[in-house]
């Protein structure tokens, strides 16, 4: 059995009287695409934000690769290899598409104050390589014609693609994707998942929230189902499809 | 007054405020930190220079130490900046500047309190006002050049990309591994050091400082420079400094030849306000647009060449 990459134990998060996430425990193991589904408002995005350190859980702990990351700042969590693509793209809109990609690059020497002032040679080569990597990823998501446009000039779907591409640029061990295929044409949506599947071979794991179940179930190796802040089912995609609880949650009781 | 001397005086002021404008541009233009307490760091530099030159340190040490003391104050203001949204940070910084000024004003022990203090000039007066000003122009130009170089190198590097990202969306930047606490502290310290350097130059050039020379209006004037010239563009910061300084001097001269029904001093402030409104309405990006990150690698990748093509495609 593969190593457990992400371990969530009894995590709860409430806003006022509402428990957005209530005592959720789940594991994401190394490799493959892991799905998280559930109706709107079931707490999926809150759970993601808690994992990322954007929210502090009221109870429970999150472990990544064996380290407890519950109280780490988001940039430290990034440092461990856990990266996220936001549901509503949070791009740097006054910056070019390529700059958006390069911000996400891991371990860029030029990010340091002194290197940017005095040791510019040190990172020029690295920057060249990173640009090449960015171009490859942008080509994959069909944004290679907009490389030098401002991110703010992209259409809604393209912004979504750039958000996903930026996540990939960060070379994560585990990438959290919040509805990567939402607002993207079906063919490209399928292509994104194909790409993710291919990247799995390089040792990247994906944990994906997605409402486009037909695509997710085609690619996911394991699916968790949430409803009203709790985990209500889990299993192989085929099992989930056959599970009556899943239908109840999605289509309402009766 | 001799017009030549007057013009040289204007140049010295443009240089000094150009440095302050560059420093605010680093904070606000690139990193999105609304520092409305700029004058506090200018004041720190000026008073540090005055105090240190009195104990007999050579002028370059006075300037450097003044910049470093300002940097420490800059680090102080970066602490609330981590927790506050831009508008609240602006209020805190504004109050910080005023508190500092009032402390200096109230405490006689600190450089003469409300009476101010005379400052020894770097270039001793040799009998020629012309030479004195030319010497100062030389010194200010060197300092301005160094500050401009630093600002250009920073903004055209991955570091400049990171601080722009923090300006655009600090949560997203943080989630992409940018430690915003570190970046904000560094930018505040660096920019405050520049402002402190300018303060030192200012104090020794005028040879006298008192608390009334560091009113919040200085902060606002520098803000107008940055907004007018174009935030996130270092050339814009310089251009803004020159235009605002010329505007201020121009209106000062003009008022002597005009019979106005209102107090000309107040009218000048009103005109500044109107100017800001016009800039924000009709050219919110300032005279010069934001300059995007340029590195050698980006140029090799075709940045700058293919932008026009992309627009068409």
Interface residues (C-beta under 8 A of the other chain):
Chain A: X52 X54 X73 X74 X75 X77 X78 X79 X83 X84 X86 X90 X91 X92 X93 X94 X95 X96 X98 X99 X102 X103 X104 X106 X108 X109 X110 X111 X112 X113 X115 X116 X117 X120 X123 X124 X125 X127 X128 X130 X131 X135 X145 X146 X147 X148 X149 X166 X170
Chain B: X150 X153 X154 X157 X158 X159 X160 X161 X162 X164 X165 X168 X169 X171 X172 X173 X174 X175 X176 X177 X178 X179 X180 X186 X190 X290 X292 X293 X295 X296 X297 X298 X300 X301 X302 X303 X306 X307 X310 X311 X313
